[in-house]
Amino acid sequence: SLRDLLATWFTTGLLQVERVTWQSPCEIGKIFLSEN
């Protein structure tokens, strides 16, 4: 079911909590570019 699928995607072991600042969009862009 959709609930089970979402539960596996969003398990606490797979999530990382990070502080969001005004620099965050720039950092996210750097990560995206380095992974592609």
C-alpha positions in Angstrom: 0.0 0.0 0.0 1.0 3.6 -0.3 1.3 3.9 3.5 3.8 1.0 3.6 5.8 2.4 0.7 6.1 5.9 2.3 7.0 4.3 5.6 10.0 2.5 4.0 11.1 5.7 2.2 10.9 7.9 5.3 12.3 5.6 8.0 14.2 7.5 10.7 17.4 5.6 9.9 17.5 7.0 6.4 16.7 10.6 7.2 19.3 13.3 8.0 18.2 16.4 9.8 20.2 19.5 9.0 19.9 23.2 9.8 18.4 25.3 7.0 20.0 28.7 6.5 20.2 31.2 3.7 23.3 29.4 2.4 21.3 26.1 2.2 20.2 26.5 -1.5 23.8 27.0 -2.5 25.0 23.9 -0.5 22.2 21.8 -1.9 23.2 22.9 -5.4 26.8 21.8 -4.7 25.7 18.4 -3.5 23.5 17.9 -6.5 26.3 18.8 -8.9 28.8 16.6 -7.2 26.5 13.6 -7.4 25.7 13.9 -11.1 
